[in-house]
Amino acid sequence: MNRQRAQEIVEAKELINVTHNATPVYIQHVDEQSDMARIYPLDSPNEEENVPLKSLEEH
């Protein structure tokens, strides 16, 4: 996923279907300098992690 689209998803009012390794996730924050995103699985909000933007897929 590119940085601009990831930021649009963060700012969107509706939930947009995004996955990381086939797991539905919520993007909390995009770090534009490192091209990383702070995410968590929709079913496990306590399992936050930083992942490369390129590992995220929009459906």
C-alpha positions in Angstrom: 0.0 0.0 0.0 1.3 3.4 -0.7 1.8 6.1 1.9 -0.9 8.5 0.6 -3.6 5.8 0.5 -2.7 4.6 4.0 -3.0 8.1 5.3 -6.4 8.5 3.6 -7.6 5.3 5.3 -6.4 6.6 8.7 -8.4 9.8 8.2 -11.5 8.1 6.7 -14.7 8.2 8.8 -15.7 4.7 7.7 -13.8 1.5 8.3 -12.0 0.4 5.2 -11.1 -3.3 4.7 -7.3 -3.7 5.1 -5.4 -6.8 5.8 -1.9 -7.7 7.0 -0.9 -11.3 6.3 -4.5 -12.1 5.6 -5.7 -10.7 9.0 -8.1 -7.8 9.0 -6.4 -4.8 10.7 -7.1 -1.2 11.7 -4.4 1.3 10.8 -3.8 3.7 13.7 -1.0 5.8 12.4 1.3 6.2 9.4 4.9 7.2 9.8 5.7 9.0 6.6 9.5 9.0 7.2 9.9 5.3 7.7 7.0 4.1 5.5 5.7 2.1 8.5 2.2 1.8 9.9 1.0 1.2 13.5 -1.8 -1.4 13.3 -3.7 -3.9 15.3 -5.9 -6.8 14.4 -9.6 -6.0 14.5 -10.3 -8.9 16.9 -7.3 -8.1 19.1 -6.9 -4.4 19.7 -4.2 -5.0 22.4 -1.8 -6.6 19.8 -0.5 -3.4 18.3 2.6 -3.5 16.0 4.5 -1.5 13.5 4.6 -3.0 10.0 5.9 -1.8 6.6 3.2 -0.1 4.5 4.1 -2.5 1.6 2.8 -5.4 3.8 -0.7 -3.9 3.9 -3.4 -4.7 1.4 -6.7 -3.0 0.8 -9.7 -5.1 -0.3 
